[in-house]
Amino acid sequence: MKRDLLLLFLLSLLVRLVMAALITRPGYMDTAYYAAGARYLAQGGGFNEPFLWHYLDDPAGLPRPGFLYWMPLPSILAAPFARGSFFATQLPFVLLSAALPLVSYTLACDSSGPRRNGWLAGLLTLFSGFFFPYWTLPETFAPFALLGSLSIWLAGVELGWGGRFVLGLLIGLAHLTRADGILLLAVAVLGLFFLRQSLLSGTLAILAGYLTATAPWLIRNMLITGLPLSPAGSATIWLTNYDDLFCYRCDLSLSSYLSWGWANIVRSKLWAAALNLERFLAETCLVFLFPFVPVGFLRLRRSVPFILAGFYLLLIYLAHSLIFTFPGPRGAFFHASAAALPFVLTTGVEGIAAAALWYARKRRRNSVQALRVFGGAAIALAILVSSYALLGTLPKWREADIVYEEMGRWLSRQDSEAVVMVANPPSFWYHTGLPAVVIPNGSIETLLAVAARYGVRYVLLDDNAPAPLVGLYTGEIAHPGLRRVAVNMVTDGVVLYIVQ
């Protein structure tokens, strides 16, 4: 088993290193955010941000206190490597994601016995479909998957006080990776109930470990905002469409939400629930594993870790469908489900084994040969789905935000200290080193109010301009407070304005 784990880790490490070499730049805002945060930390900027990507907590100016909406651990992990290339920034995540298949291997061996099941679970985690392109990115996927899956696993194992303390530490680190990591506390307490361990002493041990990891950060937030966790995240409960995440001084409250109307509210919850279920089947179950996953869960229904994994999946599904209705289907549920991925894939392997044995009995075939055929087909399909996901994302990521680099070169000749309003402020700062704020989801007057407050000199619009600003982007609407500038950008479809 030790030899298997070493070989699986080396294979995973090789695949992850190749993936990291193929990804040469932050391809979307989340990755740019953590990469920029790591670089700013490495430059001595502390836990601050030289950009604004939302206005939910009405930030006072630039730079602003950082990581109040998203958590800091991914940037902390990447910071020692952030002065180098983007490949170097990915190295901690390469190592963490290379370790994840070992969790699946051990889970499968513990739950079903045969080493072949362990290898199948490990390889399915290595080639994990739509997760595959994301594992090496300086993002939450790798650390949350590893910390979260270990937390769920340990929560289902009988431990002493010290073991429960370590479990609390893991949950605390998971929470410092993602805000919804705090839900793992409920999973851990439920584990005490199933294992018939002392709820009081076990909970105290878990909380002691959790607070050891998180207390410094919670105290820091208290000193800045007066609360252990920023209210910016909870404001997204009251969104009536996703774009309002970027609105400026909007009324995001219970009363404004209720005024939207119960018909709209219920419709949005049903939409989110349906889309998250679809994402679970396609992403977490790798599409083809879905018929086997329920069978595997049924066969492992007496295993406490798998019961807890199912409970965790239910928690995040409900949270990202009924509470955080608009962020959930836009990626939050996908991110959060990474913690349960080794359990889902292991149940899939258990289901495949059951199907192979049934087929062998039905057709009077050799059961070992049937298991090899079914397992080989599963690995081939996982590689196929992973390749499909990679081909759908990698070309876009390799070309992402090239226009920001061109803009940075132009500004270095015009105004090297300008504040720029763009669609992706973390990426703009990462590529140019210039402060940036996000284009608000509002009217031209709102845009100018934001520009006046934060000292914005330039506004860069692209084809993702908010609906109220589409006329400004196309040139159909003019405003005396904005002057259109012709700049030779690398990417077509970008319009630059100077604030008058």
C-alpha positions as CSV (number, residue, x, y, z in Angstrom):
1,M,0.0,0.0,0.0
2,K,2.9,2.4,0.8
3,R,4.4,1.6,-2.6
4,D,1.0,2.2,-4.3
5,L,0.7,5.6,-2.5
6,L,4.2,6.6,-3.5
7,L,3.6,5.7,-7.2
8,L,0.2,7.4,-7.3
9,F,1.6,10.5,-5.8
10,L,4.5,10.6,-8.3
11,L,2.1,10.1,-11.2
12,S,-0.2,12.8,-9.8
13,L,2.7,15.2,-9.3
14,L,3.9,14.7,-12.9
15,V,0.4,15.3,-14.4
16,R,-0.1,18.4,-12.2
17,L,3.3,19.9,-13.1
18,V,2.4,19.5,-16.8
19,M,-0.9,21.2,-16.2
20,A,0.7,24.1,-14.3
21,A,3.2,24.6,-17.2
22,L,0.4,24.9,-19.7
23,I,-1.4,27.6,-17.7
24,T,0.6,30.7,-18.0
25,R,-1.6,33.5,-16.5
26,P,-4.7,34.0,-14.4
27,G,-7.6,33.0,-16.5
28,Y,-10.5,34.5,-14.5
29,M,-11.2,36.8,-11.6
30,D,-10.9,34.3,-8.7
31,T,-7.5,33.2,-9.8
32,A,-6.3,36.7,-10.5
33,Y,-7.6,37.7,-7.0
34,Y,-5.5,35.2,-5.1
35,A,-2.5,35.6,-7.4
36,A,-2.6,39.4,-7.0
37,G,-3.1,39.0,-3.2
38,A,-0.1,36.7,-3.0
39,R,2.0,39.2,-5.0
40,Y,1.0,42.1,-2.9
41,L,1.8,40.1,0.3
42,A,5.2,39.3,-1.2
43,Q,5.8,42.9,-1.9
44,G,5.2,43.9,1.7
45,G,1.7,45.3,1.2
46,G,0.2,43.1,4.0
47,F,-3.3,41.8,3.9
48,N,-4.5,44.8,1.8
49,E,-5.7,45.1,-1.7
50,P,-4.8,47.8,-4.3
51,F,-8.0,47.2,-6.1
52,L,-11.8,47.1,-5.5
53,W,-13.7,44.3,-7.1
54,H,-17.0,44.9,-5.3
55,Y,-18.7,47.7,-3.3
56,L,-20.7,45.6,-0.9
57,D,-19.1,46.9,2.3
58,D,-18.8,50.5,0.9
59,P,-14.9,50.6,0.9
60,A,-13.3,53.9,1.9
61,G,-10.6,53.9,-0.7
62,L,-7.4,52.3,-2.0
63,P,-5.7,50.3,-0.9
64,R,-8.4,48.6,1.2
65,P,-8.3,45.9,3.9
66,G,-8.2,42.6,2.0
67,F,-9.8,39.2,2.1
68,L,-13.0,40.4,3.8
69,Y,-15.2,38.6,1.2
70,W,-12.9,35.8,0.1
71,M,-10.6,34.1,2.6
72,P,-6.8,34.5,2.7
73,L,-5.2,31.1,2.8
74,P,-4.7,30.6,-0.9
75,S,-2.8,33.8,-1.2
76,I,-0.8,33.0,1.9
77,L,0.2,29.7,0.4
78,A,1.2,31.3,-2.9
79,A,3.0,34.4,-1.4
80,P,6.5,32.8,-1.0
81,F,6.5,32.0,-4.7
82,A,4.6,35.0,-6.0
83,R,7.7,37.1,-7.1
84,G,8.4,34.5,-9.8
85,S,6.4,33.3,-12.7
86,F,2.8,32.2,-12.6
87,F,4.1,28.7,-12.8
88,A,6.0,29.2,-9.5
89,T,2.8,30.6,-7.9
90,Q,1.1,27.4,-8.7
91,L,3.7,25.1,-7.0
92,P,2.0,24.8,-3.6
93,F,-1.3,23.9,-5.3
94,V,0.5,21.3,-7.5
95,L,1.6,19.6,-4.3
96,L,-1.7,19.8,-2.5
97,S,-3.7,18.6,-5.5
98,A,-1.2,15.7,-6.1
99,A,-1.9,14.5,-2.6
100,L,-5.7,14.4,-3.1
101,P,-5.8,11.1,-5.1
102,L,-4.1,9.5,-2.1
103,V,-7.1,10.4,0.0
104,S,-9.4,8.6,-2.5
105,Y,-7.1,5.6,-2.7
106,T,-7.1,5.1,1.1
107,L,-10.8,5.7,1.4
108,A,-11.5,3.1,-1.3
109,C,-9.1,0.5,0.3
110,D,-10.6,1.1,3.8
111,S,-14.2,0.8,2.6
112,S,-14.0,-2.0,0.1
113,G,-10.7,-3.7,0.4
114,P,-9.1,-4.5,-3.0
115,R,-6.2,-2.4,-4.1
116,R,-7.6,-2.2,-7.6
117,N,-10.5,-0.2,-6.1
118,G,-8.0,2.1,-4.5
119,W,-6.2,2.7,-7.7
120,L,-9.4,3.3,-9.6
121,A,-10.6,5.9,-7.0
122,G,-7.1,7.5,-7.1
123,L,-7.0,7.7,-10.9
124,L,-10.5,9.1,-11.1
125,T,-9.5,11.8,-8.6
126,L,-6.4,12.5,-10.7
127,F,-8.4,12.8,-13.9
128,S,-11.4,14.4,-12.3
129,G,-13.4,15.7,-15.2
130,F,-14.4,19.4,-14.9
131,F,-12.2,19.8,-11.9
132,F,-9.2,18.8,-13.8
133,P,-8.1,22.2,-15.2
134,Y,-8.5,23.9,-11.9
135,W,-6.3,21.9,-9.5
136,T,-3.0,23.7,-9.9
137,L,-4.4,27.3,-9.9
138,P,-3.7,29.6,-7.0
139,E,-7.3,29.2,-5.9
140,T,-9.4,27.4,-3.3
141,F,-9.9,24.2,-5.2
142,A,-6.8,22.2,-4.1
143,P,-6.5,23.4,-0.5
144,F,-10.2,23.2,0.2
145,A,-10.5,19.7,-1.4
146,L,-7.7,18.3,0.7
147,L,-8.5,20.1,4.0
148,G,-12.2,19.5,3.6
149,S,-12.0,15.8,2.7
150,L,-9.6,15.1,5.5
151,S,-11.9,16.9,7.9
152,I,-14.9,14.9,6.8
153,W,-12.9,11.7,7.0
154,L,-11.5,12.4,10.5
155,A,-15.0,13.5,11.7
156,G,-16.2,9.9,11.0
157,V,-13.4,8.2,12.9
158,E,-13.1,7.6,16.7
159,L,-10.5,10.0,18.1
160,G,-9.2,11.2,21.4
161,W,-9.1,14.8,22.6
162,G,-5.9,15.4,20.6
163,G,-7.3,13.9,17.5
164,R,-10.4,16.1,17.7
165,F,-8.2,19.1,18.3
166,V,-6.3,18.3,15.0
167,L,-9.7,17.9,13.3
168,G,-10.6,21.4,14.5
169,L,-7.3,22.7,13.1
170,L,-8.1,21.3,9.7
171,I,-11.6,22.8,9.8
172,G,-10.2,26.1,10.8
173,L,-7.7,26.0,7.8
174,A,-10.6,25.0,5.5
175,H,-12.6,28.0,6.8
176,L,-9.6,30.2,6.1
177,T,-9.7,28.9,2.6
178,R,-13.4,29.3,1.9
179,A,-16.1,31.0,4.0
180,D,-18.4,28.0,3.7
181,G,-15.7,25.9,5.3
182,I,-17.4,26.8,8.6
183,L,-20.1,24.3,7.7
184,L,-17.6,21.5,8.4
185,L,-18.1,22.3,12.1
186,A,-21.6,21.0,11.9
187,V,-20.3,17.9,10.1
188,A,-17.8,17.3,12.9
189,V,-20.4,17.6,15.6
190,L,-22.7,15.2,13.8
191,G,-19.8,12.8,13.6
192,L,-19.6,12.8,17.4
193,F,-23.3,11.8,17.5
194,F,-22.9,8.9,15.1
195,L,-19.8,7.6,16.9
196,R,-21.5,8.0,20.3
197,Q,-18.6,10.0,21.6
198,S,-19.0,12.7,24.2
199,L,-20.6,15.7,22.6
200,L,-19.3,18.2,25.2
201,S,-15.7,17.2,25.3
202,G,-15.5,16.4,21.6
203,T,-17.1,19.7,20.6
204,L,-14.8,21.6,23.0
205,A,-11.7,19.9,21.4
206,I,-12.9,20.7,17.9
207,L,-13.6,24.3,18.8
208,A,-10.2,24.7,20.5
209,G,-8.5,23.5,17.3
210,Y,-10.7,25.6,15.1
211,L,-10.1,28.8,17.1
212,T,-6.3,28.1,17.2
213,A,-6.3,28.3,13.4
214,T,-8.8,31.1,13.0
215,A,-8.7,33.4,16.0
216,P,-5.9,35.7,14.7
217,W,-7.9,36.3,11.5
218,L,-11.2,36.8,13.3
219,I,-9.6,39.3,15.7
220,R,-8.1,41.1,12.8
221,N,-11.5,41.4,11.2
222,M,-13.0,42.6,14.5
223,L,-10.4,45.4,14.6
224,I,-11.2,46.4,11.0
225,T,-15.0,45.9,10.7
226,G,-16.2,45.4,14.3
227,L,-17.3,41.9,13.3
228,P,-15.4,38.6,13.1
229,L,-16.6,38.1,9.6
230,S,-17.3,40.8,7.1
231,P,-21.0,41.6,6.4
232,A,-20.1,41.8,2.6
233,G,-20.6,38.1,2.2
234,S,-24.0,37.9,3.9
235,A,-25.2,40.8,1.7
236,T,-25.2,38.5,-1.2
237,I,-28.2,36.7,0.4
238,W,-30.4,39.6,-0.8
239,L,-29.2,39.7,-4.5
240,T,-32.0,39.6,-7.0
241,N,-29.6,39.0,-9.9
242,Y,-25.9,38.1,-10.0
243,D,-24.8,41.4,-11.5
244,D,-25.9,43.2,-8.3
245,L,-22.8,41.8,-6.7
246,F,-21.1,44.7,-8.4
247,C,-23.6,47.4,-7.7
248,Y,-22.7,50.6,-5.8
249,R,-24.6,51.6,-2.7
250,C,-27.5,49.4,-3.6
251,D,-30.1,48.5,-1.0
252,L,-29.3,44.9,-0.4
253,S,-31.5,44.1,2.6
254,L,-34.4,41.8,3.6
255,S,-37.0,44.5,2.9
256,S,-35.6,45.1,-0.6
257,Y,-35.5,41.4,-1.2
258,L,-39.1,40.9,-0.1
259,S,-40.2,43.8,-2.3
260,W,-38.9,41.7,-5.3
261,G,-42.0,39.5,-4.8
262,W,-42.5,36.0,-3.6
263,A,-43.1,34.6,-7.1
264,N,-39.6,35.9,-8.2
265,I,-38.0,34.6,-4.9
266,V,-39.4,31.1,-5.2
267,R,-38.6,31.0,-9.0
268,S,-35.0,31.9,-8.3
269,K,-34.6,29.2,-5.6
270,L,-36.0,26.6,-7.9
271,W,-33.7,27.7,-10.7
272,A,-30.7,27.6,-8.4
273,A,-31.7,24.2,-7.0
274,A,-32.1,22.7,-10.5
275,L,-28.8,24.2,-11.8
276,N,-26.8,23.1,-8.8
277,L,-28.2,19.5,-9.2
278,E,-27.2,19.6,-12.8
279,R,-23.7,20.8,-11.8
280,F,-23.4,18.0,-9.2
281,L,-24.2,15.4,-11.8
282,A,-21.9,16.8,-14.4
283,E,-19.0,18.1,-12.3
284,T,-18.8,16.1,-9.1
285,C,-20.1,12.8,-10.6
286,L,-18.0,13.3,-13.8
287,V,-21.2,12.8,-15.8
288,F,-20.8,9.1,-16.4
289,L,-20.4,8.1,-12.7
290,F,-23.9,9.3,-11.7
291,P,-25.6,5.9,-12.2
292,F,-23.0,4.2,-10.0
293,V,-22.8,6.8,-7.2
294,P,-26.2,6.1,-5.6
295,V,-25.4,2.4,-5.7
296,G,-22.1,3.0,-3.9
297,F,-23.7,5.2,-1.3
298,L,-26.2,2.5,-0.6
299,R,-23.5,-0.1,-0.2
300,L,-21.5,2.2,2.1
301,R,-24.5,3.5,4.0
302,R,-23.2,2.2,7.4
303,S,-19.8,3.9,7.0
304,V,-19.8,7.1,9.1
305,P,-17.4,9.1,6.9
306,F,-19.6,8.5,3.9
307,I,-22.7,9.5,5.9
308,L,-21.0,12.7,6.9
309,A,-19.9,13.3,3.3
310,G,-23.6,13.0,2.2
311,F,-24.6,15.3,5.0
312,Y,-22.0,17.9,3.9
313,L,-23.2,17.7,0.3
314,L,-26.8,18.3,1.4
315,L,-25.7,21.3,3.5
316,I,-23.8,23.0,0.7
317,Y,-26.5,22.2,-1.8
318,L,-29.2,23.8,0.4
319,A,-26.9,26.8,1.3
320,H,-26.0,27.5,-2.3
321,S,-29.5,27.0,-3.6
322,L,-31.8,28.5,-0.9
323,I,-29.6,31.1,0.8
324,F,-26.8,32.2,-1.6
325,T,-29.1,31.7,-4.5
326,F,-27.1,33.6,-7.2
327,P,-23.5,33.0,-6.3
328,G,-24.1,29.3,-5.8
329,P,-24.9,28.2,-9.3
330,R,-22.2,30.7,-10.6
331,G,-19.4,28.6,-9.1
332,A,-19.7,28.7,-5.3
333,F,-21.3,25.2,-5.2
334,F,-18.8,23.8,-7.6
335,H,-15.9,25.1,-5.4
336,A,-17.5,23.9,-2.2
337,S,-18.2,20.4,-3.5
338,A,-14.5,19.8,-4.0
339,A,-14.3,18.7,-0.3
340,A,-16.6,15.8,-0.9
341,L,-15.1,14.7,-4.3
342,P,-13.0,11.8,-2.9
343,F,-16.1,10.4,-1.2
344,V,-18.3,10.8,-4.3
345,L,-15.6,9.2,-6.5
346,T,-15.1,6.3,-4.0
347,T,-18.8,5.6,-4.0
348,G,-18.7,5.7,-7.8
349,V,-15.9,3.0,-7.7
350,E,-18.0,0.9,-5.3
351,G,-20.9,1.2,-7.6
352,I,-18.8,0.2,-10.6
353,A,-17.5,-2.8,-8.7
354,A,-21.1,-3.9,-7.9
355,A,-22.1,-3.4,-11.5
356,A,-19.1,-5.5,-12.8
357,L,-19.8,-8.3,-10.4
358,W,-23.5,-8.3,-11.3
359,Y,-22.6,-8.4,-15.0
360,A,-20.1,-11.3,-14.4
361,R,-22.8,-13.3,-12.6
362,K,-25.4,-12.5,-15.2
363,R,-23.3,-13.4,-18.2
364,R,-21.3,-16.1,-16.4
365,R,-18.0,-14.3,-17.0
366,N,-14.9,-14.0,-15.0
367,S,-15.5,-11.5,-12.2
368,V,-11.9,-10.2,-12.1
369,Q,-11.8,-9.7,-15.8
370,A,-15.2,-7.8,-15.6
371,L,-13.8,-5.6,-12.9
372,R,-10.8,-4.7,-15.1
373,V,-12.9,-3.9,-18.1
374,F,-15.3,-1.8,-16.1
375,G,-12.5,0.0,-14.3
376,G,-10.5,0.6,-17.5
377,A,-13.6,2.0,-19.2
378,A,-14.2,4.4,-16.2
379,I,-10.6,5.7,-16.4
380,A,-10.8,6.2,-20.1
381,L,-14.1,8.1,-19.7
382,A,-12.5,10.2,-16.9
383,I,-9.6,11.1,-19.2
384,L,-12.0,12.0,-22.0
385,V,-14.2,14.3,-19.8
386,S,-11.0,15.9,-18.3
387,S,-9.7,16.5,-21.8
388,Y,-13.0,18.1,-22.9
389,A,-12.9,20.4,-19.8
390,L,-9.3,21.3,-20.5
391,L,-9.9,22.1,-24.2
392,G,-12.9,24.2,-23.1
393,T,-10.9,26.4,-20.7
394,L,-7.2,26.4,-21.5
395,P,-7.3,28.4,-24.8
396,K,-9.4,31.1,-23.1
397,W,-7.2,31.3,-20.0
398,R,-4.0,31.6,-22.1
399,E,-5.4,34.7,-23.8
400,A,-7.2,36.2,-20.8
401,D,-6.8,39.9,-20.3
402,I,-3.9,40.4,-22.7
403,V,-5.5,43.8,-23.3
404,Y,-4.6,44.8,-19.8
405,E,-0.9,44.4,-20.5
406,E,-1.2,46.6,-23.6
407,M,-3.2,49.1,-21.5
408,G,-0.4,49.1,-18.9
409,R,2.2,49.9,-21.5
410,W,0.1,52.7,-22.9
411,L,-0.5,54.2,-19.4
412,S,3.2,54.0,-18.6
413,R,3.7,56.6,-21.3
414,Q,0.6,58.7,-20.4
415,D,-0.2,58.5,-16.6
416,S,1.8,55.9,-14.6
417,E,-0.2,56.5,-11.4
418,A,-3.7,56.5,-12.8
419,V,-6.6,54.6,-11.2
420,V,-8.5,52.6,-13.9
421,M,-12.0,51.3,-13.9
422,V,-12.2,47.8,-15.5
423,A,-14.2,44.6,-15.5
424,N,-11.5,42.6,-13.6
425,P,-9.6,44.8,-11.2
426,P,-7.4,42.0,-9.6
427,S,-6.2,40.9,-13.0
428,F,-5.6,44.5,-14.1
429,W,-3.4,45.1,-11.0
430,Y,-1.6,41.8,-11.5
431,H,-0.6,42.7,-15.1
432,T,0.1,46.4,-14.7
433,G,0.7,47.2,-11.0
434,L,-1.9,50.0,-11.3
435,P,-4.8,50.5,-8.8
436,A,-8.2,49.5,-10.3
437,V,-11.8,49.5,-9.3
438,V,-14.6,47.4,-10.8
439,I,-17.2,48.9,-13.2
440,P,-20.4,49.2,-11.2
441,N,-23.6,47.7,-12.3
442,G,-25.4,50.9,-12.7
443,S,-26.0,54.0,-14.8
444,I,-23.4,56.4,-16.2
445,E,-24.2,58.7,-13.3
446,T,-23.3,55.9,-10.9
447,L,-20.1,55.2,-12.8
448,L,-19.1,58.9,-12.5
449,A,-20.0,58.9,-8.8
450,V,-17.7,55.9,-8.3
451,A,-15.0,57.6,-10.4
452,A,-15.2,60.8,-8.3
453,R,-15.0,58.9,-5.0
454,Y,-12.0,56.7,-5.8
455,G,-10.1,59.0,-8.1
456,V,-10.6,57.1,-11.3
457,R,-9.0,58.6,-14.4
458,Y,-9.7,56.0,-17.1
459,V,-12.7,53.7,-17.8
460,L,-12.0,50.5,-19.9
461,L,-15.2,48.9,-21.2
462,D,-15.4,45.5,-23.0
463,D,-18.2,43.4,-24.4
464,N,-19.1,42.3,-20.8
465,A,-20.2,45.8,-19.9
466,P,-23.2,46.0,-17.5
467,A,-26.6,46.4,-19.3
468,P,-27.0,50.1,-18.3
469,L,-23.6,50.9,-19.9
470,V,-24.0,49.0,-23.2
471,G,-24.9,52.2,-25.0
472,L,-21.7,53.8,-23.7
473,Y,-19.7,50.8,-24.9
474,T,-21.2,50.8,-28.4
475,G,-20.9,54.5,-28.8
476,E,-24.6,55.0,-29.1
477,I,-24.6,57.1,-25.9
478,A,-22.3,60.0,-25.1
479,H,-21.8,61.9,-21.8
480,P,-19.9,65.2,-21.2
481,G,-18.2,63.6,-18.2
482,L,-16.5,61.0,-20.4
483,R,-14.3,61.4,-23.4
484,R,-13.7,58.5,-25.7
485,V,-10.0,57.8,-26.5
486,A,-8.7,55.8,-29.4
487,V,-6.0,53.4,-28.3
488,N,-4.4,50.6,-30.3
489,M,-5.3,47.6,-28.1
490,V,-4.2,44.0,-28.8
491,T,-7.8,42.7,-28.3
492,D,-10.7,44.1,-30.4
493,G,-13.9,45.2,-28.7
494,V,-12.3,47.4,-26.0
495,V,-13.3,51.0,-25.5
496,L,-11.3,53.5,-23.4
497,Y,-12.8,56.6,-21.8
498,I,-11.1,59.4,-19.9
499,V,-13.0,60.9,-17.0
500,Q,-13.3,64.6,-17.6
